[in-house]
Amino acid sequence: KMFLVDTGISASSLNTISYGEEQPLDSGKTESAWAKNRRAHFRIQN
């Protein structure tokens, strides 16, 4: 989020939602699995 704000996008137009635990890409218990679940998805809306 801070990256986008630093590029000039208004913070009030951004919303952050975390899905790491609720919607994991990898349900494993390894560091590799956890790394896959530390991710960000962006949806741009007008």
CHARMM-style PDB file with segment names, atoms N, HN, CA, C and O in Angstrom:
ATOM      1  N   LYS     1       0.832  -1.187   0.000  1.00  0.00      PROA
ATOM      2  CA  LYS     1       0.000   0.000   0.000  1.00  0.00      PROA
ATOM      3  C   LYS     1       0.877   1.252   0.000  1.00  0.00      PROA
ATOM      4  O   LYS     1       0.618   2.209  -0.730  1.00  0.00      PROA
ATOM      5  N   MET     2       1.916   1.226   0.830  1.00  0.00      PROA
ATOM      6  HN  MET     2       2.127   0.449   1.423  1.00  0.00      PROA
ATOM      7  CA  MET     2       2.788   2.404   0.910  1.00  0.00      PROA
ATOM      8  C   MET     2       3.478   2.672  -0.424  1.00  0.00      PROA
ATOM      9  O   MET     2       3.698   3.829  -0.783  1.00  0.00      PROA
ATOM     10  N   PHE     3       3.819   1.625  -1.157  1.00  0.00      PROA
ATOM     11  HN  PHE     3       3.640   0.685  -0.866  1.00  0.00      PROA
ATOM     12  CA  PHE     3       4.422   1.825  -2.473  1.00  0.00      PROA
ATOM     13  C   PHE     3       3.475   2.608  -3.373  1.00  0.00      PROA
ATOM     14  O   PHE     3       3.896   3.551  -4.044  1.00  0.00      PROA
ATOM     15  N   LEU     4       2.215   2.231  -3.393  1.00  0.00      PROA
ATOM     16  HN  LEU     4       1.873   1.465  -2.848  1.00  0.00      PROA
ATOM     17  CA  LEU     4       1.242   2.911  -4.242  1.00  0.00      PROA
ATOM     18  C   LEU     4       1.029   4.352  -3.791  1.00  0.00      PROA
ATOM     19  O   LEU     4       0.907   5.252  -4.622  1.00  0.00      PROA
ATOM     20  N   VAL     5       0.983   4.570  -2.493  1.00  0.00      PROA
ATOM     21  HN  VAL     5       1.082   3.839  -1.818  1.00  0.00      PROA
ATOM     22  CA  VAL     5       0.840   5.936  -1.967  1.00  0.00      PROA
ATOM     23  C   VAL     5       2.063   6.766  -2.351  1.00  0.00      PROA
ATOM     24  O   VAL     5       1.932   7.929  -2.733  1.00  0.00      PROA
ATOM     25  N   ASP     6       3.247   6.170  -2.250  1.00  0.00      PROA
ATOM     26  HN  ASP     6       3.353   5.226  -1.940  1.00  0.00      PROA
ATOM     27  CA  ASP     6       4.474   6.883  -2.612  1.00  0.00      PROA
ATOM     28  C   ASP     6       4.515   7.257  -4.090  1.00  0.00      PROA
ATOM     29  O   ASP     6       5.215   8.196  -4.467  1.00  0.00      PROA
ATOM     30  N   THR     7       3.776   6.537  -4.931  1.00  0.00      PROA
ATOM     31  HN  THR     7       3.206   5.774  -4.624  1.00  0.00      PROA
ATOM     32  CA  THR     7       3.735   6.866  -6.359  1.00  0.00      PROA
ATOM     33  C   THR     7       2.668   7.900  -6.687  1.00  0.00      PROA
ATOM     34  O   THR     7       2.521   8.301  -7.842  1.00  0.00      PROA
ATOM     35  N   GLY     8       1.913   8.340  -5.657  1.00  0.00      PROA
ATOM     36  HN  GLY     8       2.033   8.015  -4.719  1.00  0.00      PROA
ATOM     37  CA  GLY     8       0.949   9.408  -5.878  1.00  0.00      PROA
ATOM     38  C   GLY     8      -0.506   9.010  -5.794  1.00  0.00      PROA
ATOM     39  O   GLY     8      -1.385   9.856  -5.960  1.00  0.00      PROA
ATOM     40  N   ILE     9      -0.784   7.745  -5.541  1.00  0.00      PROA
ATOM     41  HN  ILE     9      -0.071   7.057  -5.406  1.00  0.00      PROA
ATOM     42  CA  ILE     9      -2.171   7.302  -5.415  1.00  0.00      PROA
ATOM     43  C   ILE     9      -2.672   7.657  -4.018  1.00  0.00      PROA
ATOM     44  O   ILE     9      -1.977   7.428  -3.027  1.00  0.00      PROA
ATOM     45  N   SER    10      -3.856   8.205  -3.942  1.00  0.00      PROA
ATOM     46  HN  SER    10      -4.420   8.391  -4.747  1.00  0.00      PROA
ATOM     47  CA  SER    10      -4.427   8.618  -2.664  1.00  0.00      PROA
ATOM     48  C   SER    10      -4.686   7.407  -1.765  1.00  0.00      PROA
ATOM     49  O   SER    10      -5.301   6.429  -2.190  1.00  0.00      PROA
ATOM     50  N   ALA    11      -4.214   7.481  -0.531  1.00  0.00      PROA
ATOM     51  HN  ALA    11      -3.714   8.275  -0.185  1.00  0.00      PROA
ATOM     52  CA  ALA    11      -4.419   6.388   0.424  1.00  0.00      PROA
ATOM     53  C   ALA    11      -5.897   6.131   0.670  1.00  0.00      PROA
ATOM     54  O   ALA    11      -6.289   5.000   0.959  1.00  0.00      PROA
ATOM     55  N   SER    12      -6.718   7.161   0.560  1.00  0.00      PROA
ATOM     56  HN  SER    12      -6.399   8.080   0.325  1.00  0.00      PROA
ATOM     57  CA  SER    12      -8.153   6.984   0.802  1.00  0.00      PROA
ATOM     58  C   SER    12      -8.829   6.174  -0.296  1.00  0.00      PROA
ATOM     59  O   SER    12      -9.956   5.712  -0.115  1.00  0.00      PROA
ATOM     60  N   SER    13      -8.160   5.995  -1.430  1.00  0.00      PROA
ATOM     61  HN  SER    13      -7.245   6.370  -1.578  1.00  0.00      PROA
ATOM     62  CA  SER    13      -8.747   5.206  -2.515  1.00  0.00      PROA
ATOM     63  C   SER    13      -8.260   3.761  -2.497  1.00  0.00      PROA
ATOM     64  O   SER    13      -8.610   2.980  -3.382  1.00  0.00      PROA
ATOM     65  N   LEU    14      -7.458   3.398  -1.500  1.00  0.00      PROA
ATOM     66  HN  LEU    14      -7.173   4.032  -0.781  1.00  0.00      PROA
ATOM     67  CA  LEU    14      -6.920   2.043  -1.399  1.00  0.00      PROA
ATOM     68  C   LEU    14      -7.532   1.320  -0.213  1.00  0.00      PROA
ATOM     69  O   LEU    14      -7.798   1.919   0.828  1.00  0.00      PROA
ATOM     70  N   ASN    15      -7.750   0.029  -0.384  1.00  0.00      PROA
ATOM     71  HN  ASN    15      -7.534  -0.458  -1.231  1.00  0.00      PROA
ATOM     72  CA  ASN    15      -8.283  -0.805   0.675  1.00  0.00      PROA
ATOM     73  C   ASN    15      -7.410  -2.051   0.764  1.00  0.00      PROA
ATOM     74  O   ASN    15      -7.071  -2.641  -0.261  1.00  0.00      PROA
ATOM     75  N   THR    16      -7.046  -2.455   1.970  1.00  0.00      PROA
ATOM     76  HN  THR    16      -7.322  -1.975   2.803  1.00  0.00      PROA
ATOM     77  CA  THR    16      -6.186  -3.614   2.169  1.00  0.00      PROA
ATOM     78  C   THR    16      -6.973  -4.718   2.853  1.00  0.00      PROA
ATOM     79  O   THR    16      -7.625  -4.490   3.873  1.00  0.00      PROA
ATOM     80  N   ILE    17      -6.908  -5.924   2.282  1.00  0.00      PROA
ATOM     81  HN  ILE    17      -6.379  -6.109   1.454  1.00  0.00      PROA
ATOM     82  CA  ILE    17      -7.560  -7.096   2.859  1.00  0.00      PROA
ATOM     83  C   ILE    17      -6.545  -8.231   2.844  1.00  0.00      PROA
ATOM     84  O   ILE    17      -5.885  -8.457   1.829  1.00  0.00      PROA
ATOM     85  N   SER    18      -6.413  -8.943   3.949  1.00  0.00      PROA
ATOM     86  HN  SER    18      -6.949  -8.760   4.773  1.00  0.00      PROA
ATOM     87  CA  SER    18      -5.486 -10.067   4.038  1.00  0.00      PROA
ATOM     88  C   SER    18      -6.261 -11.376   3.934  1.00  0.00      PROA
ATOM     89  O   SER    18      -7.239 -11.584   4.652  1.00  0.00      PROA
ATOM     90  N   TYR    19      -5.816 -12.261   3.031  1.00  0.00      PROA
ATOM     91  HN  TYR    19      -5.021 -12.091   2.448  1.00  0.00      PROA
ATOM     92  CA  TYR    19      -6.455 -13.564   2.867  1.00  0.00      PROA
ATOM     93  C   TYR    19      -5.494 -14.714   3.153  1.00  0.00      PROA
ATOM     94  O   TYR    19      -5.834 -15.869   2.898  1.00  0.00      PROA
ATOM     95  N   GLY    20      -4.316 -14.430   3.672  1.00  0.00      PROA
ATOM     96  HN  GLY    20      -4.040 -13.491   3.880  1.00  0.00      PROA
ATOM     97  CA  GLY    20      -3.285 -15.450   3.864  1.00  0.00      PROA
ATOM     98  C   GLY    20      -3.752 -16.684   4.611  1.00  0.00      PROA
ATOM     99  O   GLY    20      -3.504 -17.804   4.164  1.00  0.00      PROA
ATOM    100  N   GLU    21      -4.419 -16.504   5.734  1.00  0.00      PROA
ATOM    101  HN  GLU    21      -4.621 -15.594   6.097  1.00  0.00      PROA
ATOM    102  CA  GLU    21      -4.867 -17.654   6.517  1.00  0.00      PROA
ATOM    103  C   GLU    21      -6.175 -18.238   5.998  1.00  0.00      PROA
ATOM    104  O   GLU    21      -6.372 -19.452   6.056  1.00  0.00      PROA
ATOM    105  N   GLU    22      -7.066 -17.400   5.495  1.00  0.00      PROA
ATOM    106  HN  GLU    22      -6.906 -16.414   5.448  1.00  0.00      PROA
ATOM    107  CA  GLU    22      -8.374 -17.875   5.047  1.00  0.00      PROA
ATOM    108  C   GLU    22      -8.331 -18.519   3.664  1.00  0.00      PROA
ATOM    109  O   GLU    22      -9.099 -19.440   3.386  1.00  0.00      PROA
ATOM    110  N   GLN    23      -7.442 -18.044   2.798  1.00  0.00      PROA
ATOM    111  HN  GLN    23      -6.818 -17.296   3.024  1.00  0.00      PROA
ATOM    112  CA  GLN    23      -7.372 -18.547   1.424  1.00  0.00      PROA
ATOM    113  C   GLN    23      -5.917 -18.797   1.021  1.00  0.00      PROA
ATOM    114  O   GLN    23      -5.405 -18.136   0.118  1.00  0.00      PROA
ATOM    115  N   PRO    24      -5.245 -19.749   1.686  1.00  0.00      PROA
ATOM    116  CA  PRO    24      -3.843 -19.993   1.365  1.00  0.00      PROA
ATOM    117  C   PRO    24      -3.681 -20.621  -0.015  1.00  0.00      PROA
ATOM    118  O   PRO    24      -4.532 -21.390  -0.462  1.00  0.00      PROA
ATOM    119  N   LEU    25      -2.581 -20.287  -0.682  1.00  0.00      PROA
ATOM    120  HN  LEU    25      -1.890 -19.663  -0.319  1.00  0.00      PROA
ATOM    121  CA  LEU    25      -2.245 -20.942  -1.942  1.00  0.00      PROA
ATOM    122  C   LEU    25      -1.665 -22.324  -1.677  1.00  0.00      PROA
ATOM    123  O   LEU    25      -1.829 -23.241  -2.481  1.00  0.00      PROA
ATOM    124  N   ASP    26      -0.985 -22.465  -0.544  1.00  0.00      PROA
ATOM    125  HN  ASP    26      -0.851 -21.720   0.109  1.00  0.00      PROA
ATOM    126  CA  ASP    26      -0.339 -23.726  -0.179  1.00  0.00      PROA
ATOM    127  C   ASP    26      -0.645 -23.992   1.289  1.00  0.00      PROA
ATOM    128  O   ASP    26      -0.318 -23.164   2.140  1.00  0.00      PROA
ATOM    129  N   SER    27      -1.257 -25.115   1.604  1.00  0.00      PROA
ATOM    130  HN  SER    27      -1.522 -25.787   0.913  1.00  0.00      PROA
ATOM    131  CA  SER    27      -1.650 -25.410   2.983  1.00  0.00      PROA
ATOM    132  C   SER    27      -0.555 -26.120   3.767  1.00  0.00      PROA
ATOM    133  O   SER    27      -0.780 -26.530   4.906  1.00  0.00      PROA
ATOM    134  N   GLY    28       0.622 -26.272   3.178  1.00  0.00      PROA
ATOM    135  HN  GLY    28       0.804 -25.939   2.253  1.00  0.00      PROA
ATOM    136  CA  GLY    28       1.733 -26.935   3.857  1.00  0.00      PROA
ATOM    137  C   GLY    28       2.238 -26.153   5.053  1.00  0.00      PROA
ATOM    138  O   GLY    28       1.861 -25.002   5.267  1.00  0.00      PROA
ATOM    139  N   LYS    29       3.095 -26.795   5.825  1.00  0.00      PROA
ATOM    140  HN  LYS    29       3.401 -27.731   5.651  1.00  0.00      PROA
ATOM    141  CA  LYS    29       3.640 -26.193   7.048  1.00  0.00      PROA
ATOM    142  C   LYS    29       5.131 -25.887   6.903  1.00  0.00      PROA
ATOM    143  O   LYS    29       5.844 -25.796   7.903  1.00  0.00      PROA
ATOM    144  N   THR    30       5.602 -25.729   5.678  1.00  0.00      PROA
ATOM    145  HN  THR    30       5.023 -25.802   4.866  1.00  0.00      PROA
ATOM    146  CA  THR    30       7.017 -25.447   5.439  1.00  0.00      PROA
ATOM    147  C   THR    30       7.222 -23.965   5.156  1.00  0.00      PROA
ATOM    148  O   THR    30       6.269 -23.237   4.878  1.00  0.00      PROA
ATOM    149  N   GLU    31       8.474 -23.527   5.230  1.00  0.00      PROA
ATOM    150  HN  GLU    31       9.249 -24.118   5.456  1.00  0.00      PROA
ATOM    151  CA  GLU    31       8.784 -22.132   4.916  1.00  0.00      PROA
ATOM    152  C   GLU    31       8.408 -21.818   3.472  1.00  0.00      PROA
ATOM    153  O   GLU    31       7.956 -20.713   3.174  1.00  0.00      PROA
ATOM    154  N   SER    32       8.590 -22.777   2.585  1.00  0.00      PROA
ATOM    155  HN  SER    32       8.958 -23.675   2.827  1.00  0.00      PROA
ATOM    156  CA  SER    32       8.223 -22.585   1.181  1.00  0.00      PROA
ATOM    157  C   SER    32       6.719 -22.338   1.035  1.00  0.00      PROA
ATOM    158  O   SER    32       6.300 -21.471   0.268  1.00  0.00      PROA
ATOM    159  N   ALA    33       5.921 -23.094   1.763  1.00  0.00      PROA
ATOM    160  HN  ALA    33       6.262 -23.798   2.386  1.00  0.00      PROA
ATOM    161  CA  ALA    33       4.465 -22.914   1.728  1.00  0.00      PROA
ATOM    162  C   ALA    33       4.084 -21.558   2.294  1.00  0.00      PROA
ATOM    163  O   ALA    33       3.243 -20.859   1.728  1.00  0.00      PROA
ATOM    164  N   TRP    34       4.702 -21.181   3.413  1.00  0.00      PROA
ATOM    165  HN  TRP    34       5.385 -21.749   3.872  1.00  0.00      PROA
ATOM    166  CA  TRP    34       4.390 -19.884   4.025  1.00  0.00      PROA
ATOM    167  C   TRP    34       4.783 -18.748   3.098  1.00  0.00      PROA
ATOM    168  O   TRP    34       4.086 -17.736   3.026  1.00  0.00      PROA
ATOM    169  N   ALA    35       5.895 -18.905   2.385  1.00  0.00      PROA
ATOM    170  HN  ALA    35       6.461 -19.727   2.444  1.00  0.00      PROA
ATOM    171  CA  ALA    35       6.338 -17.863   1.451  1.00  0.00      PROA
ATOM    172  C   ALA    35       5.312 -17.660   0.338  1.00  0.00      PROA
ATOM    173  O   ALA    35       5.065 -16.530  -0.083  1.00  0.00      PROA
ATOM    174  N   LYS    36       4.715 -18.752  -0.136  1.00  0.00      PROA
ATOM    175  HN  LYS    36       4.916 -19.670   0.207  1.00  0.00      PROA
ATOM    176  CA  LYS    36       3.692 -18.640  -1.183  1.00  0.00      PROA
ATOM    177  C   LYS    36       2.460 -17.890  -0.676  1.00  0.00      PROA
ATOM    178  O   LYS    36       1.772 -17.223  -1.449  1.00  0.00      PROA
ATOM    179  N   ASN    37       2.190 -17.999   0.609  1.00  0.00      PROA
ATOM    180  HN  ASN    37       2.749 -18.540   1.237  1.00  0.00      PROA
ATOM    181  CA  ASN    37       1.002 -17.369   1.178  1.00  0.00      PROA
ATOM    182  C   ASN    37       1.224 -15.913   1.580  1.00  0.00      PROA
ATOM    183  O   ASN    37       0.266 -15.204   1.886  1.00  0.00      PROA
ATOM    184  N   ARG    38       2.465 -15.468   1.581  1.00  0.00      PROA
ATOM    185  HN  ARG    38       3.244 -16.044   1.332  1.00  0.00      PROA
ATOM    186  CA  ARG    38       2.765 -14.050   1.829  1.00  0.00      PROA
ATOM    187  C   ARG    38       2.742 -13.350   0.478  1.00  0.00      PROA
ATOM    188  O   ARG    38       3.759 -13.251  -0.207  1.00  0.00      PROA
ATOM    189  N   ARG    39       1.586 -12.879   0.118  1.00  0.00      PROA
ATOM    190  HN  ARG    39       0.759 -12.960   0.674  1.00  0.00      PROA
ATOM    191  CA  ARG    39       1.417 -12.315  -1.218  1.00  0.00      PROA
ATOM    192  C   ARG    39       0.452 -11.146  -1.158  1.00  0.00      PROA
ATOM    193  O   ARG    39      -0.249 -10.935  -0.168  1.00  0.00      PROA
ATOM    194  N   ALA    40       0.439 -10.408  -2.230  1.00  0.00      PROA
ATOM    195  HN  ALA    40       1.009 -10.579  -3.034  1.00  0.00      PROA
ATOM    196  CA  ALA    40      -0.490  -9.284  -2.347  1.00  0.00      PROA
ATOM    197  C   ALA    40      -1.174  -9.359  -3.704  1.00  0.00      PROA
ATOM    198  O   ALA    40      -0.532  -9.629  -4.719  1.00  0.00      PROA
ATOM    199  N   HSD    41      -2.450  -9.125  -3.714  1.00  0.00      PROA
ATOM    200  HN  HSD    41      -2.972  -8.906  -2.889  1.00  0.00      PROA
ATOM    201  CA  HSD    41      -3.227  -9.039  -4.947  1.00  0.00      PROA
ATOM    202  C   HSD    41      -3.815  -7.644  -5.007  1.00  0.00      PROA
ATOM    203  O   HSD    41      -4.267  -7.108  -3.995  1.00  0.00      PROA
ATOM    204  N   PHE    42      -3.809  -7.064  -6.178  1.00  0.00      PROA
ATOM    205  HN  PHE    42      -3.442  -7.500  -7.000  1.00  0.00      PROA
ATOM    206  CA  PHE    42      -4.334  -5.714  -6.353  1.00  0.00      PROA
ATOM    207  C   PHE    42      -5.480  -5.735  -7.345  1.00  0.00      PROA
ATOM    208  O   PHE    42      -5.413  -6.394  -8.383  1.00  0.00      PROA
ATOM    209  N   ARG    43      -6.512  -5.020  -7.016  1.00  0.00      PROA
ATOM    210  HN  ARG    43      -6.566  -4.485  -6.173  1.00  0.00      PROA
ATOM    211  CA  ARG    43      -7.620  -4.803  -7.944  1.00  0.00      PROA
ATOM    212  C   ARG    43      -7.777  -3.296  -8.059  1.00  0.00      PROA
ATOM    213  O   ARG    43      -7.975  -2.606  -7.058  1.00  0.00      PROA
ATOM    214  N   ILE    44      -7.691  -2.798  -9.258  1.00  0.00      PROA
ATOM    215  HN  ILE    44      -7.530  -3.359 -10.071  1.00  0.00      PROA
ATOM    216  CA  ILE    44      -7.787  -1.357  -9.474  1.00  0.00      PROA
ATOM    217  C   ILE    44      -9.220  -1.011  -9.843  1.00  0.00      PROA
ATOM    218  O   ILE    44      -9.785  -1.562 -10.787  1.00  0.00      PROA
ATOM    219  N   GLN    45      -9.795  -0.090  -9.084  1.00  0.00      PROA
ATOM    220  HN  GLN    45      -9.335   0.358  -8.317  1.00  0.00      PROA
ATOM    221  CA  GLN    45     -11.163   0.352  -9.321  1.00  0.00      PROA
ATOM    222  C   GLN    45     -11.177   1.858  -9.505  1.00  0.00      PROA
ATOM    223  O   GLN    45     -10.364   2.572  -8.918  1.00  0.00      PROA
ATOM    224  N   ASN    46     -12.081   2.325 -10.300  1.00  0.00      PROA
ATOM    225  HN  ASN    46     -12.741   1.745 -10.777  1.00  0.00      PROA
ATOM    226  CA  ASN    46     -12.233   3.772 -10.501  1.00  0.00      PROA
ATOM    227  C   ASN    46     -13.243   4.332  -9.535  1.00  0.00      PROA
ATOM    228  OT1 ASN    46     -13.510   5.534  -9.548  1.00  0.00      PROA
TER     229      ASN     46
END
